[in-house]
């Protein structure tokens, strides 16, 4: 089986003479993973749950629906008991308990076990402090549980009031309706970067799987900002000393108007007492609808274009405002927005206009975005996922483990690992590997290990699980490390390319890798052009194969090169036009080795520093 190793592009901010820039952008999409032969790569990064903030509740002047608590039966959406209206909810609100028979517990007696040497085993005592501290962080799974806590009652009222104020629906008779979309409450605790509780969030979500394609919805695709674009913009802002500001749009999906006719059931717990059989005819989008993300994106995009922003062709979630000497960048990831530029006054003006059109929360300087902690440092900007890694170790019971120095053993035998017993339930394996893919956003040092472990998702064995736990052990010892974006000018672009065919060098494989890297560089250069960034010199592609390096500048086309004619002509045209250069780099300084092979500890530590990984407490 032939396998090609991956190639990567980095912004040159490293101290290395071959890569003078720190943010190694392989996990942000600049590491080209092309299915040459039979390569399996890690999927693109998808962030966790999106933060949604709700405005303060307001009493409705005329409409006073009754809150109904669902019965404690298995059907969570069934409504049985009646409670006061939402604005009368207080901390003493409790759902009326259903009558239950109290069964007498079976007789039992305490037992003390002893070993053969008559040594009594200590009894594990309950840590009340830990138990009580973790209790408020639990999230209810039903409306009945939520109504027992005043925090969740308030959150539900805020969400419902916002929906009604927004004119999201009107109640109509169900006569003649052929398809009814259900809905449910989803409860989440929003936390700060230090893990403390920020707010209790209750969200009414439509059951979009009830929708019929072509009838209840047509288009569903909605773009989000690419990680590559995000890291480029952050690097530019840090290099120029621009401030970074973060915004969060409240009830983002409720802003768009839907063109299709969709009927939804009334929210559980908020059935109108006067019209209990009526249904909601939706006028605005709501969370859970198939078309909701697309509707919101077009609503925001139209507003920004009318304001003067230009939508990027390279990344449609990037908006650029170039007015005279003023330059602003705006990044959109669903309802989370980052805005930066060389004019703080213009940034404030844009924020004010957005606040007038949409209900949003100004979070101030960028500090915590999509699960990534942003630490402002005198050397630059440090991106860390300490909290996410800590939560992952807790969920896998790997908190008190002995750290190790590398994520994978140096032996390559695990690449063809087929022994071991298949896991009875591979769900946990797939979940943890998926979590590790997100961690690789700022931790490029585990990208190769996670990539290899992702190849066994179909039928993982206990030996695969052992290697996954080794990655967790490595993360536990480097939990404070993050990606450092240096304050360095001028901006230049470097790329590193490397390939392996059946674990032995092959010129055609190396050349194919260079061509793929050049294609990625073309996109990055196009993006930089839209950002109004001029490079001081053409991008350089570094390759450790002399034959492939010389072939890129050779004008002679041999007959034995017909199988890679497309790659050859594309790369040759790029080199001849001066769009990029191909240079040789020694294997000792090949940074991409960190992402393509298991390395010994000394070399591993050397390369991870060169790509910009440093502890959060560096001086």
GIKA-V331935 format. One record per residue. N is the residue number from 0. RES is the residue in one letter. PSI is psi as a letter, one per 40 degrees, with the letter a starting at -180 (NA if undefined). Layout:
# GIKA-V331935
n=(N	N)
res=(RES	RES)
psi=(PSI	PSI)
This chain:
# GIKA-V331935
n=(0	1	2	3	4	5	6	7	8	9	10	11	12	13	14	15	16	17	18	19	20	21	22	23	24	25	26	27	28	29	30	31	32	33	34	35	36	37	38	39	40	41	42	43	44	45	46	47	48	49	50	51	52	53	54	55	56	57	58	59	60	61	62	63	64	65	66	67	68	69	70	71	72	73	74	75	76	77	78	79	80	81	82	83	84	85	86	87	88	89	90	91	92	93	94	95	96	97	98	99	100	101	102	103	104	105	106	107	108	109	110	111	112	113	114	115	116	117	118	119	120	121	122	123	124	125	126	127	128	129	130	131	132	133	134	135	136	137	138	139	140	141	142	143	144	145	146	147	148	149	150	151	152	153	154	155	156	157	158	159	160	161	162	163	164	165	166	167	168	169	170	171	172	173	174	175	176	177	178	179	180	181	182	183	184	185	186	187	188	189	190	191	192	193	194	195	196	197	198	199	200	201	202	203	204	205	206	207	208	209	210	211	212	213	214	215	216	217	218	219	220	221	222	223	224	225	226	227	228	229	230	231	232	233	234	235	236	237	238	239	240	241	242	243	244	245	246	247	248	249	250	251	252	253	254	255	256	257	258	259	260	261	262	263	264	265	266	267	268	269	270	271	272	273	274	275	276	277	278	279	280	281	282	283	284	285	286	287	288	289	290	291	292	293	294	295	296	297	298	299	300	301	302	303	304	305	306	307	308	309	310	311	312	313	314	315	316	317	318	319	320	321	322	323	324	325	326	327	328	329	330	331	332	333	334	335	336	337	338	339	340	341	342	343	344	345	346	347	348	349	350	351	352	353	354	355	356	357	358	359	360	361	362	363	364	365	366	367	368	369	370	371	372	373	374	375	376	377	378	379	380	381	382	383	384	385	386	387	388	389	390	391	392	393	394	395	396	397	398	399	400	401	402	403	404	405	406	407	408	409	410	411	412	413	414	415	416	417	418	419	420	421	422	423	424	425	426	427	428	429	430	431	432	433	434	435	436	437	438	439	440	441	442	443	444	445	446	447	448	449	450	451	452	453	454	455	456	457	458	459	460	461	462	463	464	465	466	467	468	469	470	471	472	473	474	475	476	477	478	479	480	481	482	483	484	485	486	487	488	489	490	491	492	493	494	495	496	497	498	499	500	501	502	503	504	505	506	507	508	509	510	511	512	513	514	515	516	517	518	519	520	521	522	523	524	525	526	527	528	529	530	531	532	533	534	535	536	537	538	539	540	541	542	543	544	545	546	547	548	549	550	551	552	553	554	555	556	557	558	559	560	561	562	563	564	565	566	567	568	569	570	571	572	573	574	575	576	577	578	579	580	581	582	583	584	585	586	587	588	589	590	591	592	593	594	595	596	597	598	599	600	601	602	603	604	605	606	607	608	609	610	611	612	613	614	615	616	617	618)
res=(X	X	X	X	X	X	X	X	X	X	X	X	X	X	X	X	X	X	X	X	X	X	X	X	X	X	X	X	X	X	X	X	X	X	X	X	X	X	X	X	X	X	X	X	X	X	X	X	X	X	X	X	X	X	X	X	X	X	X	X	X	X	X	X	X	X	X	X	X	X	X	X	X	X	X	X	X	X	X	X	X	X	X	X	X	X	X	X	X	X	X	X	X	X	X	X	X	X	X	X	X	X	X	X	X	X	X	X	X	X	X	X	X	X	X	X	X	X	X	X	X	X	X	X	X	X	X	X	X	X	X	X	X	X	X	X	X	X	X	X	X	X	X	X	X	X	X	X	X	X	X	X	X	X	X	X	X	X	X	X	X	X	X	X	X	X	X	X	X	X	X	X	X	X	X	X	X	X	X	X	X	X	X	X	X	X	X	X	X	X	X	X	X	X	X	X	X	X	X	X	X	X	X	X	X	X	X	X	X	X	X	X	X	X	X	X	X	X	X	X	X	X	X	X	X	X	X	X	X	X	X	X	X	X	X	X	X	X	X	X	X	X	X	X	X	X	X	X	X	X	X	X	X	X	X	X	X	X	X	X	X	X	X	X	X	X	X	X	X	X	X	X	X	X	X	X	X	X	X	X	X	X	X	X	X	X	X	X	X	X	X	X	X	X	X	X	X	X	X	X	X	X	X	X	X	X	X	X	X	X	X	X	X	X	X	X	X	X	X	X	X	X	X	X	X	X	X	X	X	X	X	X	X	X	X	X	X	X	X	X	X	X	X	X	X	X	X	X	X	X	X	X	X	X	X	X	X	X	X	X	X	X	X	X	X	X	X	X	X	X	X	X	X	X	X	X	X	X	X	X	X	X	X	X	X	X	X	X	X	X	X	X	X	X	X	X	X	X	X	X	X	X	X	X	X	X	X	X	X	X	X	X	X	X	X	X	X	X	X	X	X	X	X	X	X	X	X	X	X	X	X	X	X	X	X	X	X	X	X	X	X	X	X	X	X	X	X	X	X	X	X	X	X	X	X	X	X	X	X	X	X	X	X	X	X	X	X	X	X	X	X	X	X	X	X	X	X	X	X	X	X	X	X	X	X	X	X	X	X	X	X	X	X	X	X	X	X	X	X	X	X	X	X	X	X	X	X	X	X	X	X	X	X	X	X	X	X	X	X	X	X	X	X	X	X	X	X	X	X	X	X	X	X	X	X	X	X	X	X	X	X	X	X	X	X	X	X	X	X	X	X	X	X	X	X	X	X	X	X	X	X	X	X	X	X	X	X	X	X	X	X	X	X	X	X	X	X	X	X	X	X	X	X	X	X	X	X	X	X	X	X	X	X	X	X	X	X	X	X	X	X	X	X	X	X	X	X	X	X	X	X	X	X	X	X	X	X	X	X)
psi=(h	h	h	h	i	i	i	i	h	i	h	g	e	i	e	i	e	e	g	e	i	d	g	h	e	d	e	e	e	e	h	h	g	h	f	h	b	g	h	h	i	h	i	i	h	h	i	a	h	h	h	h	i	h	i	i	i	h	i	h	d	d	h	g	i	h	h	h	h	i	i	f	i	d	h	d	e	h	h	d	i	h	i	i	i	d	e	e	h	i	e	e	h	h	i	h	i	i	h	i	h	h	i	h	i	i	i	i	i	i	h	h	i	i	i	d	e	f	h	h	h	i	h	h	i	h	g	d	d	d	d	d	d	e	d	e	e	i	h	i	e	i	d	d	d	d	e	e	h	d	d	d	d	d	d	d	d	d	d	d	d	d	d	d	d	e	f	d	i	i	h	i	i	e	h	e	h	d	h	h	h	i	i	i	h	h	h	i	h	h	i	i	d	e	e	i	h	d	i	h	h	h	h	h	h	i	g	d	e	e	i	h	h	e	d	e	i	c	i	e	h	h	i	i	h	i	d	d	d	d	d	d	d	d	d	d	d	d	d	e	f	i	i	h	i	h	i	h	h	h	f	d	e	e	d	i	h	i	e	i	h	h	h	i	i	i	h	h	e	f	h	h	d	d	g	d	e	i	i	h	h	h	d	i	i	i	h	d	i	d	e	d	d	d	d	d	d	d	d	d	d	d	d	d	d	d	d	e	i	h	h	i	d	d	h	e	e	h	h	h	h	h	h	b	e	h	h	i	h	h	h	h	g	b	e	h	h	h	h	i	i	e	h	d	d	d	d	d	d	d	d	d	d	d	d	d	d	i	h	i	h	h	e	a	i	h	d	h	h	f	e	h	h	h	h	h	i	d	e	b	h	h	h	i	f	d	d	d	d	d	d	d	d	d	d	e	f	f	d	g	i	h	i	i	d	i	d	i	i	d	h	e	d	e	d	f	h	e	i	i	h	i	h	d	h	e	d	d	d	d	d	d	d	d	d	d	d	d	d	e	d	e	g	d	e	e	d	d	d	d	d	d	d	e	e	f	d	d	g	i	i	d	d	d	d	d	d	d	d	d	d	d	d	d	d	d	e	f	d	e	i	i	h	h	h	i	g	h	i	i	h	i	h	i	i	h	h	i	i	h	h	f	f	i	i	h	d	d	d	d	d	d	d	d	d	d	d	d	d	d	d	d	d	d	d	d	d	d	d	d	e	f	h	h	i	d	i	i	i	h	h	h	i	e	h	d	d	d	d	d	d	d	e	h	e	h	h	i	d	e	e	d	e	f	d	d	d	d	d	d	d	d	d	d	d	d	e	e	d	i	i	h	i	i	i	i	d	d	e	h	d	e	d	d	e	e	i	h	i	i	d	d	d	d	d	d	d	d	d	d	e	f	h	i	i	d	f	i	NA)
